[in-house]
Amino acid sequence: MAVREVIASPDLDVVPLLAWLRAWQHHWPNHFRATLGADGERVVEGLRARLEDENRYLKLRRIAIENLAAVL
């Protein structure tokens, strides 16, 4: 899965990816599970463990929800 490759990068900016994945997981859980399965849950948990800026995460998550709503 490409997401696994991305999260393995030590230079990854965790916040935008986690915000996008969590928005998807929370608001469209069936689609999230159908697309990423159990890997999606593991990826989110791994990224959460690396989260350092909660405020930036929350702001980007709100933006992600708006953008995903137009697509999903």
C-alpha positions as CSV (number, residue, x, y, z in Angstrom):
1,M,0.0,0.0,0.0
2,A,1.4,3.4,-1.0
3,V,0.3,5.0,2.3
4,R,2.6,2.6,4.2
5,E,5.5,3.8,2.0
6,V,4.7,7.4,2.7
7,I,4.5,7.0,6.5
8,A,7.8,5.2,6.6
9,S,9.6,8.3,5.5
10,P,11.5,10.0,8.4
11,D,11.0,13.4,6.8
12,L,7.2,13.0,6.6
13,D,5.1,16.0,7.9
14,V,2.7,13.9,9.9
15,V,0.0,16.5,10.5
16,P,-1.5,16.9,7.0
17,L,-1.6,13.2,6.3
18,L,-3.1,12.4,9.7
19,A,-5.7,15.2,9.4
20,W,-6.8,13.9,6.0
21,L,-6.9,10.3,7.0
22,R,-8.8,11.0,10.3
23,A,-11.3,13.2,8.5
24,W,-12.0,10.4,6.0
25,Q,-12.1,7.7,8.7
26,H,-14.4,9.7,11.0
27,H,-16.9,11.0,8.4
28,W,-16.9,8.3,5.8
29,P,-16.0,5.2,7.9
30,N,-17.4,2.6,5.5
31,H,-15.5,4.1,2.5
32,F,-12.4,4.3,4.6
33,R,-12.6,0.6,5.7
34,A,-13.5,-0.5,2.2
35,T,-10.5,1.3,0.7
36,L,-7.8,0.8,3.3
37,G,-9.1,-2.0,5.5
38,A,-7.2,-2.9,8.7
39,D,-4.1,-1.2,7.3
40,G,-5.9,2.1,7.5
41,E,-6.5,1.7,11.2
42,R,-2.8,0.8,11.8
43,V,-1.6,3.8,9.7
44,V,-3.7,6.2,11.6
45,E,-2.6,4.9,15.0
46,G,1.1,5.0,13.9
47,L,0.7,8.6,12.7
48,R,-1.1,9.7,15.9
49,A,1.9,8.4,17.9
50,R,4.1,10.9,15.9
51,L,1.7,13.9,16.2
52,E,3.4,16.9,17.7
53,D,1.2,19.9,16.8
54,E,-2.4,19.3,17.9
55,N,-3.7,22.7,16.9
56,R,-2.3,22.5,13.4
57,Y,-3.8,19.0,13.1
58,L,-7.3,20.2,14.1
59,K,-7.2,23.1,11.6
60,L,-6.1,20.9,8.8
61,R,-8.6,18.2,9.7
62,R,-11.5,20.8,9.3
63,I,-10.1,21.7,5.9
64,A,-9.8,18.1,4.9
65,I,-13.4,17.5,5.8
66,E,-14.5,20.3,3.5
67,N,-12.4,19.0,0.6
68,L,-13.4,15.4,1.1
69,A,-17.1,16.3,1.2
70,A,-16.8,17.5,-2.3
71,V,-15.3,14.3,-3.5
72,L,-16.8,11.4,-1.4
